[in-house]
Amino acid sequence: MKRREFLSAGALAAGVTLLSRSSSVYGTPANDEVHLAMIGCGGRSWGLGGGFHSRNDARFIYCADAIQGRAEDRANKFTKNGERPKVVQDMRAALDDKSVDAVVIATCDHWHALAAIWAAQAGKDVYVEKPCSLTAWEGEQMVKAAKKYNVIIQHGTQNRSAAYNISAKKFIDEGNLGRLQYCRVYNMKGNNAPFRIGKGEAIPSDLDWDLWCGPAPKHEYSETYVHHWHYLWDFGCGDFSNDGIHQLDLARWLIGKEFPNSVYSIGGNYATEGDRDTPDTQTVLFDYGDLTLNFEMTQNTPYILKTDGHVRNSDMFPYWMQNGTRIELYGDRAMMIIGRHGGGWQAFARPQSRKPVVIGEQFGRFPDAEHQENFISCIRSRQKPNADIETGHRSALMIHYGCISFHLRDKININPQSGSILDCPAAAPLWKREYRLPYEIPEIS
């Protein structure tokens, strides 16, 4: 059976209407495999791409990275049945190939939006790592692109596909915690080593430095940018964005909120010396009118740990008191502590005889495979994925609100219906940044 026939039969059986796109998986007369391009071949590409590579219904046919050596290495690892992915530095070569059905984007954050929009314009479905955007305006264009070009865009917040998180959401919605009134979100890490940006370093022969910088400002080359971009405003938004987006997205889903009424952020770079310019310590308050969400981050707490791999994949809970990526939800009947990425959850009522009273719990599992399965399934069904780009954008807005407030050193007020910032002209340059040609992010009409 041809792939088009296979997909159509499965979708019709499920009662799904197929949407024709000549360059999509439906228009490609190949076998049942979904053909993928890996865009960005750094560290995350191995865990993320490796999951797709291990599937029997998907295969990478391109690996693209501005550092050609990284793309070559991934192509070697993603060779399947003797077929090695093509290696390109410029992703547009893969996007121009009609045999590519979808792309998996694991670039630096400053490339996420443009890569996803280019892919959408080429008719490719997209799995894009978190956070989806570096500014609020970028996220808006990604949402518009998904709708205009009729593509699936899955955001890499895989907690949305975890069975234990789904059960936690159900437990809350059934009223077991009572009326929620407060949510605390943690992003606590150990010491970050200081770094310095070098001067006069030679550009490696296999690196297209102009392409690596892409839509971001072009700096004089330093290897430091390649390894520490998370902590520089030109390329990222610090660990608030890099890691905190996972907890914020999960928390926003659990509390059932869209846009806050106001946001206020304070913090600074208190513990990390060197050339880092994003804060290592930050608090962000989100006011939803009937609930307050408090995000707390520090990167100088080596005694507070992320949930480790053993806990993520076994029947045990973290030691909550010193778990660095937990969420606490407080209702007027009970409270819940939940850990991202397989940490599981427990709900507690009032203690009895100084001992905890657990009224509900579930162990977790790391949900990468489930999230990838959801993406591949949605390529076939044309259903919205669990972390559709509009959902991802609204969670990323929490990051952008917090960063804007942090830069302005002031509270910002939000329109709770539209998500736009109210009466603050100073926020406009932070809502949309300037881009370098020819890497300007297009405005989607």
C-alpha positions in Angstrom: 0.0 0.0 0.0 1.3 3.4 -0.9 1.8 5.9 1.9 -1.0 8.2 0.6 -3.4 5.2 0.6 -2.2 4.2 4.0 -2.7 7.6 5.5 -6.0 8.2 3.8 -7.5 4.9 4.9 -6.4 5.5 8.5 -7.7 9.0 8.6 -11.1 8.1 7.0 -11.5 5.3 9.6 -11.0 7.9 12.3 -13.5 10.2 10.7 -10.8 12.8 9.9 -11.0 15.2 6.9 -7.8 15.2 4.9 -6.4 18.6 3.8 -4.5 18.4 0.6 -1.1 19.9 0.3 1.1 19.0 -2.7 4.3 19.1 -0.7 2.9 17.3 2.4 3.0 13.8 3.5 -0.3 13.2 1.6 1.2 14.3 -1.7 4.4 12.3 -1.5 4.1 9.0 -3.4 6.6 7.1 -1.2 6.4 4.4 1.3 4.8 4.6 4.8 7.8 6.4 6.3 7.6 10.1 7.3 10.6 11.8 5.9 12.3 14.2 8.3 14.9 16.9 8.2 16.9 17.5 11.4 17.5 21.3 11.7 20.2 22.0 14.2 22.5 19.2 15.2 23.8 20.2 18.6 23.2 18.6 22.0 19.4 18.4 22.1 19.3 17.0 18.6 20.6 13.6 19.8 18.0 13.0 22.4 15.2 14.5 20.4 16.3 13.3 17.0 17.3 9.9 18.4 13.7 9.3 19.4 12.4 9.9 15.9 15.3 7.9 14.4 14.3 4.9 16.6 10.8 4.8 15.2 10.0 2.3 12.4 7.8 4.8 10.6 10.1 7.8 10.3 13.5 8.5 8.8 15.8 11.5 8.6 16.8 12.2 5.1 18.6 15.6 5.9 20.8 16.9 8.7 21.3 20.6 8.6 23.6 22.8 10.8 25.7 25.9 10.3 28.5 23.8 11.8 28.9 21.2 9.2 30.9 18.8 11.4 27.9 18.5 13.7 25.6 17.8 10.8 28.0 15.1 9.6 28.1 13.5 13.0 24.3 13.4 13.3 24.0 12.0 9.8 26.3 9.1 10.7 24.2 8.4 13.8 20.9 8.8 11.9 21.9 6.4 9.1 19.1 3.8 8.8 19.1 0.7 6.6 22.2 1.8 4.9 20.7 5.2 3.9 22.6 8.2 5.3 20.9 11.6 5.5 22.1 14.3 3.2 24.2 16.9 5.0 23.7 20.6 4.4 24.7 23.8 6.2 21.8 25.9 5.0 18.4 24.4 6.0 16.8 25.9 2.9 18.3 23.1 0.8 16.2 20.6 2.8 13.1 22.8 2.7 13.3 23.0 -1.0 13.2 19.2 -1.3 9.6 18.0 -1.8 10.4 14.6 -0.4 10.8 16.1 3.1 7.5 15.8 5.0 8.4 17.5 8.3 11.3 19.1 10.1 12.6 18.7 13.6 14.1 22.0 14.8 16.7 21.9 17.6 18.6 25.1 16.8 19.6 27.8 19.2 16.5 29.8 20.4 17.1 32.8 18.1 16.6 30.5 15.0 13.4 28.8 16.2 10.8 31.2 14.8 12.5 31.8 11.4 13.2 28.1 10.8 9.6 27.2 11.6 8.1 29.9 9.4 10.4 29.0 6.5 9.4 25.3 6.9 5.7 26.3 7.1 6.1 28.3 3.9 7.6 25.3 2.2 4.6 23.2 3.3 6.4 21.2 5.9 5.0 20.1 9.3 7.2 21.2 12.2 8.4 20.0 15.6 10.1 23.0 17.2 12.0 22.9 20.4 11.1 25.2 23.3 10.8 28.1 23.7 9.2 28.6 20.3 10.2 32.2 20.1 12.7 34.8 21.3 10.1 37.6 21.3 6.3 37.8 21.5 6.0 39.1 17.9 7.9 36.0 16.6 5.4 33.7 18.3 2.5 35.6 16.7 3.9 35.1 13.3 4.4 31.4 13.9 0.8 31.0 14.9 -0.3 32.8 11.7 2.1 30.8 9.6 0.6 27.5 10.9 -2.9 28.6 9.9 -2.0 30.3 6.6 0.1 27.4 5.3 -2.1 24.7 6.9 0.7 22.9 8.7 1.1 21.1 12.0 3.5 22.8 14.4 4.2 20.9 17.6 5.9 22.8 20.4 8.6 20.8 22.3 6.9 21.1 25.7 6.5 17.3 26.1 4.8 17.5 29.5 1.5 17.9 27.6 1.8 14.3 26.4 2.6 12.7 29.7 -0.1 10.4 31.1 0.6 11.4 34.7 0.2 15.1 33.9 -3.1 14.4 32.1 -4.3 12.6 35.2 -3.2 15.5 37.4 -5.2 17.9 35.3 -8.2 15.6 35.6 -7.7 15.4 39.4 -7.7 19.2 39.7 -10.6 19.8 37.3 -12.7 17.4 39.3 -12.3 19.7 42.3 -10.1 17.7 44.5 -8.0 20.6 45.5 -10.9 23.0 45.7 -10.6 26.5 44.3 -7.1 27.2 43.2 -5.6 30.4 44.5 -1.9 30.2 44.4 0.7 28.5 42.3 4.5 28.4 42.9 6.8 27.4 40.0 10.5 26.5 40.8 13.5 26.6 38.5 16.4 26.0 40.8 19.8 24.9 39.7 23.4 24.4 40.8 26.4 26.7 40.2 26.9 27.9 36.7 30.6 28.3 35.7 31.5 31.8 34.6 32.5 32.4 31.0 34.2 35.1 29.0 33.7 36.0 25.4 37.0 35.8 23.6 38.4 38.2 21.1 40.2 37.6 17.9 39.3 33.9 17.6 39.6 32.2 14.2 36.3 31.0 12.8 36.4 27.2 12.3 36.6 26.1 8.7 33.4 24.1 8.9 31.3 26.9 10.5 29.2 29.4 8.5 29.3 32.1 11.2 27.0 34.5 9.4 24.4 31.7 9.1 24.8 30.7 12.7 24.0 34.3 13.9 21.1 34.4 11.4 18.4 36.9 12.5 20.4 37.9 15.7 23.0 40.6 15.8 26.3 39.5 14.2 29.1 39.6 16.7 32.8 39.0 16.2 33.2 35.2 16.4 33.9 33.6 19.8 33.5 29.9 20.6 31.7 31.1 23.8 28.7 32.2 21.8 28.3 28.6 20.4 28.4 27.0 23.9 26.8 29.7 26.1 24.2 31.4 24.0 21.4 30.6 26.4 22.7 33.2 28.8 23.1 36.1 26.4 20.1 38.3 25.5 20.9 38.4 21.8 20.4 34.6 21.5 18.3 33.6 24.5 16.4 34.7 27.6 18.4 32.9 30.2 17.4 29.9 32.1 14.0 31.5 32.8 13.3 30.6 29.1 15.7 27.7 28.5 14.4 25.5 31.2 11.7 27.4 33.1 9.4 27.3 30.0 8.7 23.6 30.8 7.4 24.3 34.3 5.5 27.4 33.2 3.7 25.6 30.4 2.7 22.7 32.7 1.6 25.1 35.4 -0.5 27.3 33.0 -2.2 24.1 31.7 -3.0 22.9 35.2 -4.4 26.1 36.5 -6.4 26.6 33.3 -5.4 30.1 32.5 -4.6 32.0 29.3 -3.4 35.5 29.8 -2.6 37.3 33.1 -3.8 40.7 34.2 -0.3 41.9 35.1 3.3 40.7 35.4 6.1 42.0 37.5 9.7 40.7 37.5 12.7 41.4 39.7 16.1 39.8 39.9 19.7 40.1 38.7 23.0 38.4 38.0 24.0 37.9 41.7 26.2 34.8 41.7 27.7 34.3 38.2 30.8 36.3 37.2 31.9 36.8 33.6 30.1 38.0 30.5 26.7 36.5 31.1 24.1 39.2 30.8 20.8 37.4 31.6 19.8 37.1 35.3 20.8 34.0 37.3 18.2 34.9 40.0 14.7 36.0 39.1 11.2 36.2 40.5 8.2 36.8 38.3 4.7 37.4 39.6 1.7 36.7 37.4 -1.6 38.1 38.5 -4.7 36.3 37.1 -7.2 38.2 39.1 -8.4 35.2 41.2 -5.0 33.4 41.3 -1.3 34.4 41.7 1.4 32.4 40.0 4.9 33.0 41.4 7.9 31.8 39.4 11.2 31.5 41.4 14.6 31.0 39.8 18.2 30.8 41.0 21.2 29.2 39.6 23.3 29.2 42.7 21.7 26.4 44.7 23.8 23.2 44.2 21.9 21.5 47.0 18.6 21.7 45.0 18.4 19.1 42.1 16.5 18.5 38.9 14.6 15.2 38.8 17.2 12.6 37.8 16.7 9.9 35.1 16.2 7.1 37.6 13.2 8.9 39.2 11.8 9.9 35.8 11.6 6.2 34.8 10.7 4.4 38.0 8.0 4.2 40.6 9.3 6.8 43.0 8.9 10.5 43.7 11.6 13.1 44.0 12.5 14.5 47.4 10.1 17.4 46.9 11.7 19.8 49.4 14.9 20.0 47.3 13.5 19.3 43.9 14.5 22.2 41.6 11.8 21.8 38.9 8.6 21.3 40.9 5.3 23.1 40.8 3.1 23.6 43.9 -0.6 24.2 43.5 -2.6 25.5 46.5 -6.4 25.1 46.7 -8.8 25.8 49.5 -9.2 22.0 50.1 -5.8 20.5 49.4 -2.4 21.1 47.7 -0.5 19.3 44.9 3.2 19.0 44.2 4.0 17.9 40.6 7.3 17.4 38.9 7.9 18.0 35.2 9.4 15.3 32.9 8.5 12.2 34.8 8.5 13.5 38.4 5.0 12.4 39.1 2.5 14.1 41.4 1.1 13.9 44.9 -1.9 15.7 46.5 -2.0 16.4 50.2 -4.8 17.2 52.6 -4.4 18.5 56.1 -1.8 16.4 58.1 -3.1 14.0 60.7 -1.0 13.3 63.8 1.8 15.2 62.2 1.9 12.8 59.3 1.1 13.5 55.7 -2.3 12.6 54.3 -2.0 11.8 50.6 -5.3 12.0 48.7 -4.0 11.2 45.3 -0.8 10.4 43.5 0.8 9.0 40.4 4.3 8.1 39.4 5.7 9.7 36.3 7.6 8.7 33.1 9.7 10.9 30.8 7.3 11.7 27.9 9.6 12.4 24.9 8.4 9.3 23.1 4.7 10.1 23.7 5.2 13.6 22.4 6.9 12.4 19.3 4.2 9.8 18.7 1.6 12.6 19.0 3.5 14.6 16.4 3.8 11.7 13.9 0.1 10.8 14.5 -1.0 14.4 13.8 1.0 14.5 10.6 -1.3 11.7 9.5 -4.6 12.7 11.0 -4.3 16.5 10.6 -5.5 16.9 14.2 -4.0 19.6 16.4 -1.1 18.2 18.4 -1.0 18.2 22.2 1.3 21.3 22.3 0.0 23.1 19.2 1.9 26.3 18.4 -0.9 28.5 19.6 -0.7 26.8 23.0 3.1 27.0 22.9 3.0 30.6 22.0 0.7 31.5 24.9 3.1 29.8 27.3 6.1 31.5 25.8 4.3 34.8 26.3 4.8 34.2 30.0 8.6 34.3 29.4 8.3 37.4 27.2 6.1 39.3 29.7 8.6 38.4 32.5 11.6 39.6 30.4 9.9 42.8 29.4 9.0 43.6 33.0 12.6 42.7 34.0 14.1 45.1 31.4 11.7 47.9 32.2 12.1 47.3 36.0 8.3 47.9 36.2 5.0 46.1 36.3 3.3 45.6 33.0 -0.5 45.4 32.6 -2.0 42.9 30.1 -5.2 42.8 28.2 -6.6 39.4 29.6 -8.6 38.8 26.4 -5.9 39.5 23.8 -2.7 39.1 25.6 -1.4 42.5 24.4 0.5 44.9 26.8 -1.6 47.9 27.8 -0.4 51.6 27.9 3.4 50.9 27.8 5.1 52.3 24.7 8.5 51.4 26.2 7.6 47.7 25.7 7.2 47.9 21.9 11.0 47.4 21.1 11.0 44.4 23.4 7.8 42.9 21.8 9.5 42.9 18.4 13.2 43.1 17.9 15.2 44.2 14.8 16.5 41.5 12.5 19.5 41.3 10.1 19.0 40.9 6.4 18.6 38.4 4.7 17.4 36.7 7.9 14.4 39.0 8.7 11.5 37.2 10.1 8.5 37.8 7.7 5.3 39.3 8.9 2.5 36.8 8.1 -0.7 38.4 6.9 
